[in-house]
Amino acid sequence: MPRSVNSVASKARRKKTMKLAKGYFGRRKNVWTVAKNAVEKGLTYAYRDRRVKKREFRALWIQRINAAARIHGMSYSTFIGALKAHNIDLDRKVLADLATNQPEAFAKIVAQIKK
């Protein structure tokens, strides 16, 4: 009995990977063995960095809130503590947006906390 190899599926699998390697530099874009490794590594980084992105954005929001709070004479930790004490439920993303784009609204929040 002859050996059966599904060349249609094999070629489709390679084609899918080569399509993902489009835009890479040098042999990474057109040599199968190199492209396969580059694409696998790229997908690993993409998966990992989708989680890292969330951490980096949270850090950015905290920096922005801290800068705005210090303009009003508070540190970040006292500001967040006062928010929790006054049961104001705004997340860091919204607070950072207010601090950057609508400073007067942020000032009203700070005034409400300071009472």
Order of alpha helices (4+ residues) and beta strands (2+ residues): alpha-alpha-alpha-alpha-alpha
